[in-house]
């Protein structure tokens, strides 16, 4: 793998991990989420890469 490819991949991986961690922490702290099932949202966050955490943060959270 060339250094250029590594320089492109590392920021994407860091963004993915940061979004995933932020979304999972937010999920754990909330009492209620849309749809009422935290397990489903956790699976969406973990398994749908960058899009999953973004979808949760936009559509999954209920106002407190």
C-alpha positions in Angstrom: 0.0 0.0 0.0 1.4 3.4 -1.0 1.9 6.2 1.5 -0.7 8.3 -0.4 -3.3 5.6 0.2 -2.4 5.3 3.8 -2.6 9.1 4.2 -6.2 9.0 2.8 -7.4 6.0 4.8 -6.2 7.0 8.2 -8.4 10.2 8.5 -11.4 8.2 7.2 -10.9 5.5 9.8 -10.5 8.1 12.6 -13.7 9.9 11.5 -15.5 6.6 11.4 -14.3 5.6 14.9 -15.1 9.0 16.3 -18.6 9.1 15.0 -19.2 5.5 16.2 -18.0 6.2 19.7 -19.9 9.5 20.0 -23.1 7.9 18.7 -22.8 4.8 21.0 -22.1 7.0 24.1 -25.1 9.2 23.2 -27.2 6.0 22.7 -26.3 4.7 26.1 -27.0 8.0 27.9 -30.4 8.5 26.4 -33.5 7.1 28.1 -35.6 6.9 24.9 -34.8 6.6 21.2 -37.1 6.6 18.2 -38.5 3.2 17.6 -37.8 2.3 21.3 -35.2 -0.3 20.6 -31.6 0.6 21.6 -30.2 -2.7 20.4 -31.4 -2.1 16.8 -29.8 1.4 16.9 -26.6 0.0 18.3 -26.4 -2.5 15.4 -27.1 0.2 12.9 -24.3 2.4 14.4 -21.8 -0.4 14.5 -22.5 -2.3 11.2 -23.4 0.5 8.7 -20.0 2.2 8.8 -20.0 6.0 8.5 -23.7 6.3 7.5 -25.0 4.4 10.5 -23.9 6.9 13.2 -25.0 9.8 11.1 -28.5 8.2 10.6 -28.8 7.7 14.3 -27.7 11.2 15.2 -30.2 12.7 12.7 -33.2 10.4 13.0 -32.8 8.2 16.1 -32.6 10.6 18.9 -35.7 11.9 20.7 -35.8 15.3 22.2 -35.4 15.3 25.9 
